[in-house]
């Protein structure tokens, strides 16, 4: 599935999925993705936004190489390091927070790990076990883990769902801070329009199942300047242009 | 996660003080009943605890008791290691591959139901009365049980964590050590527990049938001499060894490997 590209172009990622169909337990065919083409600009935050159940997670799993049963091609270089954050933190409960981060990034020095941990504000948690952490803290650990291998491609699958709005907002700001300090190519999936507007360099609107790209909307205002009022303004604009995609939010 | 109203120091006291006291009282009660029964019976066939302990002590100092215990313990250890190693590898493979599971399942059921005695006799007949045949026969008796338990463990592996390992491209060994084995730990513990007791019982049969030493051989010898004191003495000596292994080795190890559990938020 992975066709390696020449070294000079490694930071470019391209996704072409002609067809991805799930098979239900009783053999019914559930088409998930149809004719989806997407280029991910290097060092940018691309946000995929679509209604719940439209196949966003499936798309991300294909890009991560976790799902290889589809028709099409994903151009991610073989050597590309991937950092991923799932909807659940998915930490190893039998390893301390520090070990959880170390395990996925063998060449990370202790100093770098400590620096990363303080960046997401979990420096005190390093010797603890994941079961001692709240969901918000565990998400921060998962975020640190995703950045630990210095990823060429960072994949984030609804990383802030089921958190209260204040915690989610703090974590979004935290993500932006860590991300902009490391200029990584990132692909984030969400169904939350305000979250998408706050984070995206390029906002990709997805159709309901079987999904494909409806539009790619670049957002030019730097993330740092997007406070609540700016987000609401952009939201109002987008609601006018794409009522079907933004109506429910 | 445990929820407890008791402050931490009360909890510790309950575990380190009252626990052993109760256990010791229960053992003392048993000894007392035994002592009284022996006093009433006044028979060579039911020696009292004092007599047995004196025999064990004498045999340990002047006789072969320690050497016999040692050789039996070595056989138990060797069979245990062989059985757990082979059983875990096959069990894991069967749990992860449905095709392999279907292919090997009938043999597993056959082996599970084959009497220990048959395996031992055939091993001795085919491979001779030697150490390898003895240990192999014992291990073969335990392997199917280990397979069954470890197969369940492999089926219960968390696919979410498997995906983490794949997405981050963990090496085979790193994945085994950090992701797979910790999930199998409870299954391995259960299998070891039931395994070690099963193995030591079968080791005695193997020794009785075709070895010139070990606890099983001594039991056989003393059965022919009708020396009940020696039979009980050897049994108690070996059970003591197994108890020591359980409390001094298995349980501390288990506490260490499960220390990440039950930590309240």
Interface residues (C-beta under 8 A of the other chain):
Chain A: X61 X64 X65 X66 X81 X82 X83 X84 X86 X88 X90 X92 X93 X94 X95 X99 X103 X104 X129 X131 X132 X133 X134 X149 X155
Chain B: X1 X160 X161 X163 X164 X166 X167 X168 X169 X170 X174 X178 X179 X182 X185 X257 X260 X261 X263 X264 X265
